[in-house]
Amino acid sequence: MKVANLTRAHGLWGVLALGALACQSTPAPTATKKPLVATGAWTTTWAGKPVSVDYTGKTATAVVVHRLNTTGPACITQLDIRVAEADGSCELDLQWRPGQGALALQSAAFHAVGTTTQDGVVIDTKVCAGWPETSTKTLTYTGSSPDATLSMKPLAQPEAGQAAPTLSVNWAMTGSVTLKAGGKQFPLDLSKLSFAGDVSSQGRTDVSCGQVGPVSGVDQCPASVKYGPGIGQYLQRGTILHACADDSEVDLGELCGHAAIAVIDWREWTAVQNGQNKSAFEDFAQIYNQFKDADVGAAFIVVEGTKKTADGGPLKKENAPTAAECQQIVSRMNLPANVLVLYDKNADLVQTDKQLASVPYVPRMVVAKGTGQIVNELPTTTTAPTDADLQAAIQAVLDAP
């Protein structure tokens, strides 16, 4: 195993009328539920020319969740809206979560080109009519904007205490979001769109009214995928890692669901070996903070301690770091509070079949999609990556379709 030259280079998815009726009671008529219908079009500029997508009259679907409350009002904890053409093209997905005084836009996705596959082969392609791009692959523009809002009052009784009440809604949105894919982007003015009709809300007790961040966690990870080091594979799962602060066990699947994932595989002996010299990896906190509004999930894992494995020799269990050592390193790194700070107390990640990355140089950084699929690994040479290299690796995942 080789250590990169660490010299610093700058850089969150009929009621029967039974009472008061005689013995020959008949069911009360059930009110017809009005479909949720969109109104409005959004117009943007693409390659210097105006492009418009009109959703007026299109039927939309919505997932609404409220915090079940039998004694008072109930807050809305989730609102997901989907609208598309009858054939499924031009699909627009908007996910809203509690923000400051209103629901905030957690994520938006416009499917310019949608595909259906079978056994890995594309068997159907839906291109949004009027959109200037064509592709044989899925083309989805995504983005998020905490400044885009949708106001929805808390549910009053009796709806607040019901498991599945029907709500008559008229949703208007404010703000805009920038949607990106493959280095291209365009603004979407949400104030031009509105939705009206009847929807059902799901009452739950396991949700919170507080302002929340993006949905993430192991339930957001895909099933039946290949875990292992190397681009195209998925971040290791099942390996027992421990939190530096309280020694609790942590699954890297906790990072699934973010827009991107960045994981540092830290070997403390590399810092010891290089004295006071710093690498871009040691600027991880600064680099991560530049993406704090972009929904990047991150983990800093102390894989090896200060004792260096002999050059060319196998990695051994005695190289495993201790909790105290991990805490010392964390203190020096000044990592943000929302970064998972872990250590490999059982030396699992030094085993060949469990390593996080396949590159031969250390320390390492793995950048992955929100599914955990690895997109990039650093460093690739004996020269440590620059801050710009790390930033570009993360930004590439955020910009990818």
N, C-alpha and C positions, 0 to 999 in steps of 0.2 A: 504494500500500500504506500502511496506517495502522498506527501503533504504539499498542497499548493503553496507557492511563495506568498506569505501573508502580508507582505509589504503593502500598505494601504494605497488604493487608487481611489481618488475622490468620486469624489463624486458626492333563509324561515309558504291549504281543501270545504158516508156522511155521518159528520157528527150526528148521532141519533138523538132525537128529542125524546128523552125517556121520562123526564119529570112532568108532573101535572097532566099526564095524558091518561085517558081511560084505557080499559083493557084492550080495546081494538085500536091501539095507537098506530100511527103511520109515520115513517121517517120524514123529518122536515127536509124540504128541498135544499140541496147544497149549492151555495153560490158559485157561479162560474169564475174560475181563476183567470185573471187577465194575464196574457203573456207579457214577459218583460221585453220591451221594444226600445231599440236605440233611435236616437235622433241626432243628426249632425254629420258633418264630414270634417276630416282634417286635411289640411293642405300644407305641403312643405316644398322646399326647393331642392332639386336633385340635379347635379351637374348644370346648375344655372337655369334650370327650367322648372316651372311649378308642376307638382304632382299632387293629385287629390284622391282620397279614398273615402267614399260615401257609405255610411252605415245606416242611413235613414230608413226606417221600416224593417230593418233586420231584427230577427228574434235573438235575444241574448239569453244566456243562462247565468246564474249566480249561486255561489255558496256563501251563506251567511251563518255566523255562529254568534250566540250571545251568552253571557254569563248568567246562568239560571238563578233567578231570585224570586222567592215566593212572597216577599214582604215589601218590596219596593221596586224602583226602576232597575233595568238591566243594561249593562253596557254592551256594545258590539265589539267583539274581539277579532273577528275575521270577516272580510268581504272580498270575494274573488269574482270578477266579472269576465265572461268570455262572449265575444261577438264575432261573427264571420258570415260570409256569403252562404247560401243554401248548400253549396257543394263543399263547404269547409275551407275554401280559400280565403285569403286576406284576414286570417284569424288574428284578433287582438286580445291579449290576456292582460288583465290589470289586477294586481293583488294589493289590497289595502290592509293596514294594521293600525292599532292605536298609536296616535302621535300626540302632539301637544295641542289639545283642545279639539282635534278632529282626527279622522282617519288619514294616515299618510301613505303615500305610494311606496310600498316596499319593493315591487318589481313590475316591470312592463315588458311585454314581448309581442312584436309584430312579426308574423310569419309570412314573409314575402314569397317564399317558395316552400311548400310543404310536400313531403314525400311519404309514401307508404311502402314498407319493405316486407319481404317474406324470405326467410332463410338468408337474410343479409343482402337480398337483391331488391333494388327499387322496382316496384311493380306499378306504381301510380305516382304522378307528379301533379301538384296543383299550384299554378302560378297566379298570383294576385293580378287580375286584369288591370291594366293601366300602369302597373309598376314597371319602371324602365329596366329592371334587371331580370335576366333569365339564368337558370342554373339547373343542372341535372341532380344537384344535391340540395338538401334542406338549407334554406337561408333564413335565419331568424335574427332580427335586430332586438337587442335587449337593453334595459337600463333601469335605473331607480332614481327617485327624487323625493327626499323627505319634505321638500317645499311644495310638492303637488298634494292637494288635499281634497277630501270628500267629506262633507258634513252630514252626519246622520245622528239624530237625537237618540238618546237611550230609550229602550222599550219601556212603556208604562204597563201597569197591571191592566188586564190579566195576562197579556202576552209575555211579560217578563218572567212569569212563573210557569209558562207552558213549554213543553219539550219541542213542539214543532208548530208554532203559530204562523199564520199567513199574514204577511205585511204588505200594505199598499205603499209603494215607494215612488219617489221622483228624485233621482239622483243627479245632481249637477256637480261638476268638478272644477277645480281651479288649478292654475299652474301648468307647467310644462315639464317634459322629460326628454333628455337626449338619448336616442337609441343608437346603439353601435353594433357593428359586425365587421370582422376582418379589417379593421383599420378605417372603415367608412362610418359616417354617422349623419344623423339628421335630427332636428328638433320636432317634437310632437306636442302641439298645443291642446291640452286636455279640456280646456274651457269650451271648446267647440262641440264637445260630445255630451249627451245626457241620456239617461235611461229611466223609463217609467213602466210600471206594471205591478204585478203581485209576485212576491217571492216567499219562500218558506225559510224560517230561521231555525237552526238547531240549538237547543238549549243544553248547555254543558256546565258541569261544576268544576271541571279540571282545567279551566282556562282563567286567564288573569285580565283584569281591566286596565292594568298599568301599561304604560308605554313600553312596547317591546321592540326588539330588533328583528332581524331576519330569522326565518324558521330554519333551524339547523339541528343536527343530531343524528344518531345512528339509524333512526327510522327513515332518514333521507338518503341513505346509502343504497346503491343498487345491489340486487342479489345475484348470485351465480356469476361472479366475475373472477378473473384471475388476479390474485394478489401477488405482489413481488416487485423487485426493483426493475427499473427500465421503463423507458417511454412507452406508453400504450397500456401498461399494466396498472394495477390499482394499489394505493397505499396499503401497507400491511395492516391487517386486522387480526385479532386473536392474540397478538403479542401483548404480554402483560407489561404495561408501562405504569409508572407511579408519579403522582403529583409531587412536585418538589416541596410544596408547603405542608401537606398533611399526610403524605404517603398513601393516599387513596389510589385505587386502580383506575386508569383512564384508557378508553378505547379511542384510537385515532378517528374512528367513525363519528365522533362528536363533531368533527369539522365538516361533515357532509352537509350540503345544502347551501353553503356560502357561494358567492359568485366565483371565487377562486380560493385556493388553499396554498399556503406557503409553509414549508416545514424545514427547519434547520436541524441538521444532524451534527451536533457540536462535539468536537474532541478537544478536551481542555489541554492536552499535552501539546497541541499545535500552538496554542498561545504561549505556553511556557517555553517551548523550543524557539519561538521567534521573539522572545523578550518583550520589549515595549512596542514592537511593530503591530499595527492593526490591519485587519482585513475588512473587506466590505461586509463579511458575515458579522463582524462585531459592530457594524453600523445598522444591524437588522432593525433595532428599535426605531431609529430615525427613518429608515426606508419604509417600515410598516406604517408609521404615523402618516406618511404621505398618502396612504390608501385607506385611512380610517373611515372615510365616507363611501368607500367603494365595496363594502361587504366582503372583505378578505379575511378568511379564517386562518389563524396561524398557530403553529406550535414550535416551541424551542425545546429540543430534546438533548440532554446531556447524555451522550452515548458512551464516552470514555472519560476517565479521569486524568490526573496529571501524569500517571505512569505510562510511558510510551511503550508499545509493543516493539520488540526488536525488528529492525528493518528486514523485511522478507519473511519474518516469522508469523505464525498463525495468531489471530486475535484470541486472547484468553480471558477467562472469567475474572481473573484478578485485576483486569483493567476496568471493571465495572465501577462507576462513580458511586459515591455515597450521598445520602440526603444532605449532609452538611456541606459537602463539596458543591452540590447543585445549588444550594442556597447562596453560597459565596459567589458563584458564577453569575447567578441571577442579579445579585446586588450590584455587581460590576457592570452588567449589561444594561441595567435600568430599563427592563422590558415593560411595555404597556400592560395594564391590569387584565385586559381581555385576551392576552396571548396565553395559550396552554403552555405551562412550564413544567416539563416532565424530566424524569431520569430513568435510565435503563438499568435498574438495580440488579436484574438477573442476567445481564449481558446477553439478552436475546438478539438484539440488533447487530451484534458483531458476528453472528452466525451467517454463513454464506447464503443460506436459503431464506434469511429473514431481514437482510439489509434493506434499508430504505431506498438506496440509490445504487445504480450499477457503475457509476463512474469510478475510476481508480484513485481519485484524489480526495483528500479530506482537508478541512471539514466540508460537509456537503450541504446543498440546498435542493429541495425538491419542490417544484411548482406544479399544481394539479388543478383540474376542473373541480367544480363543486361536487361531482360524483366521486371524486377521489382518483380519477384517472390521471396518471402522470403525463405531463406535457413537456416538461423541461427538467434537466438536472445540471447542476453546476458544482464545482468547476470542471471544465473539460480539458484543461491544460495545467501545467505546473505554475502558471501565473494566476494569482487569485483574481476572481471576477471583480469588476468595478461596481460602484453603487449603481451606475447607469445600466450595467448588465443585469443586475438583480431587478431593478425597476422595470426594464424592458421585458424580462421573463414573466413578471406578474401582469404587466399591462397587456401582453399578448394573449393571456388567458381571458382577461376581462373583455378584450375586443373580439375574441373568437366567436363564431356563430354557435 
